[in-house]
Amino acid sequence: MKTHRIEPGPGQESVWDYPRPPRPEAFSGHIEVVFNGVAIVDTRGAMRVIETSHPPVYYIPPEDIHRQYIIQCPGTSYCEWKGQAYYYSVAVGQRRAERACWYYPDPTPGFSTIKDFVAFYPGLMDACFVNSERVEPQPGGFYGGWVTSTTVGPFKGEPGTEYW
C-alpha cells in the first residue's frame, strides 16, 4: 500500500487520482523522442495511458515516428488490460537500444485507440520531452512511464513499491 500521497499543486496531477483499470486518452501536447542525436519522434497526436500509481505512458502514432529507426525484435509480453505487446529496437547509426519500445497490434477493445501506436522507454532514449520539458523515466526497470513536473507520486517502481 502507498505510504503517502503527494498533494498536487497548481497545474499538477496526482497519479493516485488516475483510474484503475487504466484508461487511454488523447493528448494534444508536443511529444519528442531523441536517440543518438536524431529526433525520431515529433508529434502532437499522441495518446496517453494513465493508471493509478504510474506516471503517464505516451503512445505515438506510427506516422509520426521515423520508422527507419525502429526494428521489429523477438519477444512479447502480456498486459492484463491491453493484451499482447510486441517490441521494437531502436537503431540510429551505429548505436542500438534493444526492446526500447512496444506496441499492441491487436489490443483489447477498451484500448483500440492505441492500436499500433508505439510507446518508448524514456530511460533507453537520449531524451524524451513533453511540451519541451525533458522527462525522467519511471523508477524501476520494468515500467515505461514518463515523469514530468506536472505529475506527482509516489510512483510505482520506487523502492518498497513492488507489492502495491
N, C-alpha and C positions, 0 to 999 in steps of 0.2 A: 504494500500500500504506500502511496506517496507520503512523504513526511511533511511537506508544506506546499501550498500553492502560492506562487508569487503573484501578487496583485498587479494586474496590468495597469500601466499608466496611460495617459492620453495617446491615442493612435496605436496602442498595442493590443494584442490578443493573448489570452492565456490558452495554452494547449490543453488545459484542464476544462475549458469550455467547448472544446471540439467534440464531435459526436463519436460514439461507438455503437454500432459499426461505423467505419469510416465513410466519408462522403466526398465524391468528386464535385468540383465546382469550377466554373470558368474563371480565368484570371487574366485581366486585361493589362496588367503591368508589363514592364520590359524585363525579359529574361535573356541573359547572355552566358555562354559557356566558352571558356578558353582552354586550349590544350596545346602545349608545345608552341606557344606564341601565336596560334591561329584561333580566331573566333569561329568555332564550329557550330554554334547556335546563336541566333539573334531572332527573337520573336516577341510579339505582343498577343499571341494566340494560344498561350499555354492553358493547361488545366492544372489545378492543384488538388491533391487529395489530403484531406485533413482528418486526423484521428486523435482521440483522447491520448494525451501524454507525448505525442510526437509532433515535432515541427513539420510544416507542410512539405510534401514531396511534389515537385513540379514535373509535369509531363508535357513534352514538347511535340507539337505536330510534326510529322515526318517531313513535310515540305519546308520546314524552317530549320532543318538540320543539313549541313553539308555532308551528304550521305557517303561521299567518297572516303570519309574518315572513320566510318563505323563498319565493323566487320562482324558478321554472324559468328558466334562461337558455340561450342558444345555446352550442354548442361541446361537444366531448367530448375525452377523452384516452384513451390505452390503456396499461394496465399489463400487463406480460408475465405476471404472476402472477394478477391479479384479473379482468382483462378490461376492457371498455369502461366508462369512468366518465362520468357526466353531472353537470352543475353547477347549483347554486342561487346566487342572490344573496341577501343579507340586507338587509332594509329595515325600519327602525323609525322612525316619524315621518318627518322629512324627510331622515334620514341613510340612506345605502345603501352596502354593500360588495359590489362586483361579484365574481362567481365565488368567493365566500367559503367555499363548502363543496361537497362532492361525494358521490356515491353510486354504487352498482353495482346496476342493476335486474336484471341477468342475469349474476351473477358466475360465474367458473369453479367447478367442483364443489368444490374444496378451500376455497372461500370462501363457500359458500352461507349460512353463519351471519351474514354481514354484508349479505345481500340487502336492499336499500332502506334500510339504516342509513346515517346521514349523518355524515361527518367534516368538522370545521370547521378552517380555517386559524387557529391561535391568534393569529398576527400581524395578522389582519384584524378581530379582535374586540376589544372593550374589555378583556375579561378572560376567561380560562378557568381553571377550578380543578379540581384532582384532590384529593379529600379535604381541601378547604378551602385547599390550597396553590395560590397563583397560579403558573401555568406560564409558561415562556419559550418562544417559538416556536423550532423547529428552525432552525439557521442556514441561510442561503441563501434565495432567493426561491421555489424550486420545492417544497420539502418541507413536509409538514404535521405533523411530529412535535411532541409536547408534552414539553418538558424540565422535569423536576422534580428535587428533591433526592434522589429515590430512583434516578435513572439517572445513570450516568457514561459518558463517552466515551473518546476523542474522537468527535464526531458528524460524519456525512456532512453536507456543506453548509458546514463551516468552511473558511476559506481554505486552498487547497492540497489539497482533498479531491476535486476533480472527477474524478479518474481512479481512485478506489478501486473 
